[in-house]
Structures are given as structure tokens and as C-alpha cells.
Amino acid sequence: MSYSQEHYIIKNGKYELTEKGASHLAQLPLKCMQQEFPYKTGITFSDTSLIQRPKTYHPAFYGCFDWHSSVHGHWMLVRLLKLFPQMQDEPLIRTKLSQNLSEENIQTEIKIFQQKDNKGFERTYGWAWLMQLENELLTWNDPLGKQLAKNVKPLADQLTQLYKEYLKKLVYPLRMGEHPNLAFGLRLAWDYALQVKDDSFKTAIKDAALRFYKNDKAGPLEYEPGGSDFLSPCLEEADLMWRILPSAEYKKWVVQFLPSLFKQNISLAPGEVKDRTDGKLVHLDGLNLSRAWCLYGIAKHAGKNKKALADLAITHLQAALPHVASGDYMGEHWLASFAVYSLTMQ
């Protein structure tokens, strides 16, 4: 799959996805969402009962290398169908979504999280993406969307409860640039809690965000990225907090937290990838995409430097978009979801 300038346009200072681009990116999860192997499991084996094919205990999300990548691949396809209902392969996408997200399959998925040794499976990255999937289904005005939202709801409810219990016990934030990053997990969870009007979940998220981040100053953005980051700890935090703080308070907070973003000349170079067949090194392509969505969010809410921040987002997108479909499975099984999120969610 080759990158084409026809897949995206720049409009009002932002990249936008075209229908041709949507069809191009959709091929990546379509290719792997029902592909059993290679698969990286993350579950804990308490006994021999789970020594079987992952499809047996993950009948919905067994494809695309690992559970969370499969979840956000499903999210991406729903998102694209909502934006481009007549897109190429629309019937095939609907069929595969229906097959994977059946009521029976979701009920089987739930069983893993009911096990004592697997209550923390996919915490909090996979949890957040499952909530993002359910959020997308709930806002899809389509009979299939309504049915699939009903199917997925019990799993979203279970993860919501696990999330609330976890936040009560969490003493310190997780600030790394990979899956456990707390700020990213909280931002998707917040968007879901708003959608389903779960006030207790909103309170739990807000309390955690204020407890961990409200007093942060001078975030060490210059120390980023780490060698395998796909999320920016500083930027994800800043993109979370405009959701949590009142507007005027956020504008003061973000300048104190990331003063380098509000200087006359911003210096933040995109991450560099030297080997896209290495599953960890290719994370930096994802970092450039996630930085872009954060920069767009910050630009919209910071009250200053809007154009410079948006231009910096474009610079990061330009570095990443040509490599989303690199030809190697280590990047292709997940990067399209990040591309769609950064292009369509701000």
C-alpha cells in the first residue's frame, strides 16, 4: 500500500482525511482483524485452562497482533463508516464488525476480566480504547451501530467499574510514553464518561487528574521522546487537562506546565524511526501522530500560539503519514488507528 497525497488535504490549517484516504487506511485493520497469528497475548495463566488459541478466549479481539490494537482497529472502522458511509468495502466492514462484535463474543471477552489474576489485563490503555469504541458505536445513527453498542456495553460497564476501583488505589501517576500512560487513558475515559453521563466515573477521573497533575509546572518536554515512546507524557497530560480545568484556569496552567510551547520559536522535532520492522522502534511513528492530536487540542484551548501549535502538528503529521502503511506488520497493525484519530478527532 503506497502513500498518496490524494489521501489527505490541508484545510483551514489542518490535515483532513479524504474518502480515498479512508479506504486506503481501512485496508490495514481489515487485513488483520480476523488474522489469528502472529499474536502477542498479555494475559496471566493461573492454570492450564487458558493454554489454547487466543481466539478461544478473545473471540472478538484476537486479530491485529494484540488485544488493544484489535480494539482500536474496530474503533477506526466504525469511525470511518460514520464519516464516509459510502466508502469502498463498506459491506465488508459491516460484515466483519458484526461477526467480531457479536453478543456471544463479547460475553466471552468479559470472562478474562472476571478472573482475579487478569483484572488488570490491558489496564488502562486497552480499557480506554474499548470505551472509545463504545463511544463511537453509541453515536452512530445506524441500526448496526445500535446493535453493536448494545453488545459491547456489558464489557464497557465492567471496565468502567475496574477503572473506578483502580483510581481509588492509585497513589502515583504513570508518566511513561507507552501503554500504561495514565493521562492518555484518562482522556479517553473522560470522553466516554461524558457520553454515557456517568457522573461517578467523571468524578473519579477528575479527582485523579487534579490529584496528579494540577500542581505540575515546567514539564520536561525537552527530555522527550524516549526510544520507544508512542505517547508524549507531557503533551498527553496537557491534552487531558483542558477537559478537566475551567477554561481560564487551563490557559494559565498550560503556560506554566509547558512554557516552551509558548515561546516565539517552538523547538520540537518529530521522532525519528530507523527500522520500521522493529516493533518498539516503530512506536516513534505513532508518537508523531499522537503528538499531532495533542498539539491540535492544546492549540484550541490554550488561548495563544494557536497557529504555531497547529503548524507544529502538521509538521508531525507530515513526518508520520507516509509511513503508516510501511509494508511491515509491526507498524501496520496499529498505526492507521492513530492516523485516523489525529486526523478526525480534533
HELIX and SHEET records of a PDB file:
HELIX    1   1 GLN A    5  HIS A    7  5                                   3    
HELIX    2   2 GLU A   19  CYS A   32  1                                  14    
HELIX    3   3 THR A   48  LEU A   50  5                                   3    
HELIX    4   4 PRO A   54  TYR A   57  1                                   4    
HELIX    5   5 TRP A   67  LEU A   83  1                                  17    
HELIX    6   6 GLU A   90  ASN A  100  1                                  11    
HELIX    7   7 GLU A  103  PHE A  113  1                                  11    
HELIX    8   8 LYS A  116  ASN A  118  5                                   3    
HELIX    9   9 TYR A  125  LEU A  138  1                                  14    
HELIX   10  10 PRO A  143  LYS A  169  1                                  27    
HELIX   11  11 LEU A  182  VAL A  196  1                                  15    
HELIX   12  12 ASP A  199  TYR A  213  1                                  15    
HELIX   13  13 LEU A  221  TYR A  223  5                                   3    
HELIX   14  14 PRO A  233  ILE A  244  1                                  12    
HELIX   15  15 SER A  247  PHE A  257  1                                  11    
HELIX   16  16 PRO A  259  PHE A  262  5                                   4    
HELIX   17  17 HIS A  283  HIS A  301  1                                  19    
HELIX   18  18 LYS A  306  ALA A  320  1                                  15    
HELIX   19  19 LEU A  321  HIS A  323  5                                   3    
HELIX   20  20 TYR A  329  GLU A  332  1                                   4    
HELIX   21  21 LEU A  335  THR A  344  1                                  10    
SHEET    1   A 2 TYR A   8  LYS A  11  0                                        
SHEET    2   A 2 LYS A  14  LEU A  17 -1                                        
END                                                                             
